[in-house]
Amino acid sequence: MRLRDGQTPESFAKAAKRFCESEAAFALPRLKLSKLHGFLALVPSQPSAELERLAGRIVAYFEPFRARLNADECARRNPERLNPRMARKLASWGYPYVFTDFKFHITLTARLTPEDTALLEPVYRALLEPILDTPLAFDHITVFRQAAPDQPFQVWHRFALRGAGAF
């Protein structure tokens, strides 16, 4: 997201630190390799109410920092292909896949052809098999930055979740 006028990277980082200090860490369900809209991705092996609640709180908490989408940003989300509920979310929150439409995933590849998927999926499974059975703690949030929209993301800050009931 781009920052709204009047917000600074420093004010965003301070808010992120405060947010993470109030949020508790939790156990993340084991991850599994999945095909997701032409990509290979890691997804939770079962639903996680804690993860879904945290994702919604993040969207709502940081909304005051977000600049409204410009026409190009909106067009990249293909609003003509969205159902009315998701189109409203895009207009209100800057992204259609929030709250009830959010699905946690860690994208591992670019969009693949079916042939590339057939070739790469067994390789990823073999590489990931040793860690997919390892329990994970969701105990940090990392904030990334881009120098410009066409530049790669860079780690900017990493904050520990330190709220009551921490895992």
C-alpha positions in Angstrom: 0.0 0.0 0.0 1.0 3.6 -0.5 0.9 5.9 2.5 -1.8 8.5 2.7 -0.8 12.1 2.7 0.3 13.2 6.2 1.5 9.7 7.1 5.2 8.9 7.2 7.2 5.7 7.1 8.2 6.5 10.7 4.6 6.9 11.9 3.7 3.6 10.2 6.6 1.8 11.8 5.6 3.2 15.3 2.0 2.0 14.7 3.2 -1.4 13.6 5.3 -1.8 16.7 2.4 -0.8 18.9 0.1 -3.2 17.1 2.5 -6.1 17.5 3.0 -5.3 21.2 -0.8 -5.8 21.7 -1.1 -9.0 19.6 -0.4 -12.5 21.0 1.6 -15.1 19.1 -0.2 -18.4 18.3 0.4 -21.8 16.8 0.0 -21.8 13.1 -1.6 -24.9 11.5 0.9 -27.1 9.7 1.4 -25.9 6.1 0.9 -27.9 3.0 1.9 -27.4 -0.6 -1.0 -26.4 -2.8 -1.8 -25.3 -6.4 -3.4 -21.9 -6.1 -4.7 -20.2 -9.2 -1.7 -21.4 -11.3 0.9 -20.8 -8.6 2.5 -23.2 -6.1 2.0 -21.9 -2.6 2.1 -23.0 1.0 -1.3 -22.8 2.7 -2.6 -23.9 6.2 -3.6 -27.5 6.3 -6.7 -26.5 8.3 -8.6 -23.3 9.0 -7.2 -21.1 11.7 -9.6 -18.7 13.4 -6.7 -16.9 15.1 -5.0 -16.3 11.7 -8.2 -15.0 10.1 -8.9 -12.7 13.1 -5.3 -11.3 13.0 -5.5 -10.7 9.3 -8.8 -8.7 9.7 -7.3 -6.7 12.6 -4.3 -5.8 10.5 -6.5 -4.5 7.6 -8.7 -2.4 9.9 -5.8 -1.1 12.1 -3.6 0.1 9.2 -6.5 1.5 7.1 -5.8 5.1 8.3 -2.3 4.9 6.8 -3.4 3.7 3.3 -3.7 6.0 0.4 -6.8 5.4 -1.8 -6.0 3.3 -4.9 -5.3 5.4 -8.1 -6.9 4.3 -11.4 -3.9 2.2 -12.4 -3.8 0.4 -9.1 -7.5 -0.3 -9.2 -7.3 -1.6 -12.8 -4.6 -4.1 -11.9 -7.1 -5.8 -9.6 -9.5 -6.4 -12.6 -12.6 -5.0 -10.9 -14.7 -6.1 -13.8 -14.1 -9.7 -12.8 -15.1 -9.2 -9.1 -18.4 -10.1 -7.7 -20.3 -7.1 -6.1 -19.1 -7.9 -2.5 -15.4 -8.1 -3.6 -15.8 -4.9 -5.7 -17.0 -3.1 -2.6 -14.0 -4.4 -0.6 -11.7 -3.2 -3.3 -13.2 0.2 -3.2 -13.3 0.3 0.7 -10.1 -1.5 1.7 -7.9 -1.3 -1.4 -7.9 -5.1 -1.9 -10.8 -7.5 -2.7 -9.5 -10.5 -0.7 -9.9 -9.2 2.9 -11.9 -10.4 5.9 -14.2 -13.3 4.8 -12.4 -13.5 1.4 -8.9 -13.7 2.9 -6.9 -16.9 2.4 -3.5 -17.0 3.9 -0.8 -18.3 1.5 2.9 -18.0 0.9 3.4 -17.9 -2.9 6.4 -19.9 -4.0 6.4 -19.5 -7.8 5.3 -17.3 -10.6 2.1 -18.4 -12.5 3.0 -21.8 -14.0 1.8 -23.7 -17.1 0.3 -27.1 -16.3 3.4 -28.6 -17.8 5.7 -26.6 -15.5 3.4 -27.4 -12.5 3.7 -31.1 -13.2 7.5 -30.7 -13.4 8.0 -28.5 -10.4 5.4 -29.7 -7.9 7.3 -33.0 -7.1 10.6 -31.0 -6.7 8.9 -28.6 -4.2 7.3 -31.4 -2.3 10.6 -33.2 -1.9 12.4 -30.0 -0.8 9.6 -29.0 1.6 8.7 -32.4 3.0 11.1 -32.2 6.0 9.7 -28.9 7.2 6.0 -29.3 6.5 5.5 -31.5 9.5 7.2 -29.0 11.8 4.9 -27.0 14.1 5.2 -23.3 13.5 4.6 -20.3 15.7 3.1 -17.2 14.2 5.1 -14.9 16.4 6.4 -12.0 14.2 5.1 -9.7 11.6 7.5 -8.4 8.9 6.9 -5.2 7.1 8.4 -4.9 3.6 9.1 -1.7 1.5 9.6 -1.0 -2.2 11.8 1.9 -3.4 9.4 2.2 -6.3 6.4 0.1 -7.5 8.6 -1.7 -10.1 11.3 -2.5 -7.5 11.6 -5.7 -5.4 10.3 -5.8 -1.9 12.9 -5.4 0.9 12.6 -6.3 4.5 12.2 -3.1 6.5 11.1 -4.0 10.0 10.3 -7.2 11.9 8.2 -7.0 15.0 7.6 -9.7 17.6 4.0 -10.3 18.7 4.2 -9.6 22.4 0.5 -9.4 23.6 -1.0 -11.3 26.5 -1.4 -15.0 26.0 1.7 -15.1 23.8 2.3 -18.6 22.5 
